[in-house]
Amino acid sequence: MLSRLVSFLPFFEVIPEILLFFFVTLVGCSNPGKTDKQEAMVIDVPLRTNEHEVKLSSFVDSISYIPLETKDECLIGSVDKILVTDDAYYVVDREKTQSVLRFDKSGRFVRKYGNRGMGTNEYVSITDVNVYEDKIYIWDCSLKKIFIFSSDGCFVREIKTNYSADSFFVLDDSWIAFCGDYKPNKEYTQKELCPNVLCVNIDNSQTVSDL
């Protein structure tokens, strides 16, 4: 037994710091110390004082409520987006009724744009909607198509693209910017690209990618 103990002594002589570390750690874990309350620092962040209030009146001069007309042909399930122009409000309901409804500034229902279905000039779902000048643009990412309607509800044209995007913006009569948020796009991935923004010219199909 003594010979075995002697054989282990060199090992303990080599790494005494390690043993000391484990000993201190075990003691510290088994006997947690108490923190003196006087040592705690209290930081007061006066976010609720009058100095930090942002009053609505500082950037809004008036508030008005416009009740929208309610009847069978213009029932709204949920409001996902509201587009405001000089003479109209466009309410987008992507989830419930899958429709785009136009109301005038008094809240009177004017018309609905497009139809959901699998037929010609019909969308399957509404991903995003934009209004530019006198045209309404409906983007269906599942079909990768934009459906364009005139303000009076007549179908104008559709644009097919190979890019998947969650939203888009009409820049002018020719250019549309798609925001893909790095969604997987097979054609671009094969080219080792993953653009976050793709600008498409709807007249000549020219594309410009960025980010």
N, C-alpha and C positions, 0 to 999 in steps of 0.2 A: 504494500500500500504506500509506504514511504517513497519507494522508487518511482511509483506512478506520479505522486505529487511533485517530486523533484523534476520529473520530465515535463510537467506542465508549467513550471515556474518561468522558463524563458519566454513562453508565449505571453504570460501576463506582464512580463517586464517590457515587452515590445509594444503592446497596445494599451497602456493604462489610460490614455485619454479617451478611448472608445468606451471603456467600462465606466469611467466617470460620467460620460455623457448619458449613457443609458440609466445610470443610477439617479442622476438629477432629473431626468425625464420622468422616471417612474414615481419619484417622490413628488414631483410637481403635479402629476396627473391625479395622484391619490389624495393630495391635500390642496385643493384649490384655495387660493388666497382671496380675501375680501378686499374690494376696492373702497377706499375711503371716499365718501360722498364729496368731501371738500376738494378732492383732486379732479372731479368731473367738471368739464367746462360746458356751460350752457350758451349756445349761440342763438340769439333772438333774431329771426328774420321777419321783419314787420311787413308781411305781404298784405295784411288785412287793414292796414291803416289808411287813412284818407289820402295820404301822399301817393299811394300806389293804385288808386282807383282809376279805371279807364271808363269814362262815361260815354254812353252811346251818343249823347248830344255833341260830343267833340268831333264826330265825323258823319253824323246823320242829322239832317235838319227837320225831317218829318217821317212819320210812319203811317201807312194806310193799309187797310185790309180789303182785299177784293175777293168776294165769294165767287167761286167758279160755278157755272151752271151745272146742274145735276139732272140728267135724264138717261134713259136706257142706252142711247148710242154714245154717250160720253162718260160712262162710269169709269173711275180710276181705282185700280186695285192698290197700287203703291206708286209713290213719286220717286223715281230714280234720278231724274235730272230735270231742271227747268231752264229753258233758253228764253231770254228776254230780248225782244227787238223793239223798234220804235212804236210799232202798232199791234204787237201780239205777244202772247205767252205760249210757249210750246212745252207741253208736259209729256215726259217720256216715262212710260210704264213698261219696263223690260220684263218684269217677273210675272205679273198677274194677267193683264190683258194683252201684253205684247203689242203695244200700239203707241203712236205718236199723235197727240191731240193738240189742236190749236184753239186758243181762246183769245178774244179781243181784249182790249184794255179795260173793258167794263166787266169782264168775266163771262161773257156770252160765248157759248160753244160755236165754233165756226166749221171745223171739219177734222177728219181723221186722215192720216197719210199712210198709204200702203196697206197691204193685207198679208196676214200670216198664212203660209201654205206651201205647197210644193209645185204650184203652177207657175206660169210665165209671169215675170215681174213681181213675184212674191218672195218674201223672206221667211226663213225658218225661225230665226230668233234675232233680237235686236241687241247688238253689242254696244253701239254708241250712236249718237245722233249729233249732227251739226246743222246750223242754219247759216247760209251765206247769201247775202243780198236777197233775192226773191226765190231761192231754191232750198229745199230740205234734203239733206244727205243722211241716209240710213245705212249703217255699216253692220253687215252680218258676217262675223268672223267664221262661223261654221261653214258658210258657203264661200267665204273670202270674196264677197261682192259688196259694192256700194250701190244702193238704189237712190236715184236722184228724182225728186218730184218738184214740180213748179208749185208756187204758193197757192194756186187754185186746186191743187190735188192731182193734177195730171202727171202721169209717168213720163219722164224725160229720157232717161237712159240708165244703164247699169255698167259698172266698171268692175272687171275681174282682176284680181291680183293674187300673187302667190305668197303673200306675207301675212303672218298671223299677228294680230295686234289687239290690245285691249281698248285702245282709244285712238282717235284721229282728229286732225284739225284741218279745215279748209283754209289754205293760205291765200288763194285767189281763184280765178276762173279755171286755171289749168293745173295748179299744184295742190296736192294733198299730202300732209305729213302723218304717217302712221307711227304710233308709239307702242313698241312691242314689249318693253320691259324685259328684254332678253328671253322672250319665249322661244322655244325650239323651232327653227325654220330650216327644214332639211336642205333646201337648195343652197342656203347660205352657209350652213354647217359644213357641207361638202367642200366648200371653198375656204374653210377655216375662218369663217366670218360669223359674227353674232351681233349684228347691228341693233342698237336700241331704238333708233329712229330711221325710218325709210321714207324719203320723199318721192312721190310718184307723179309724173306728168300724165294726166288722164287723156291728153290729146295725142301724144306720140309714144306713150309707155316708157319714157325715159325714167330711170331711177337713180337716186343719189342716197347713199347710206351714210350714217354717221354714228358716233359713239359706239 
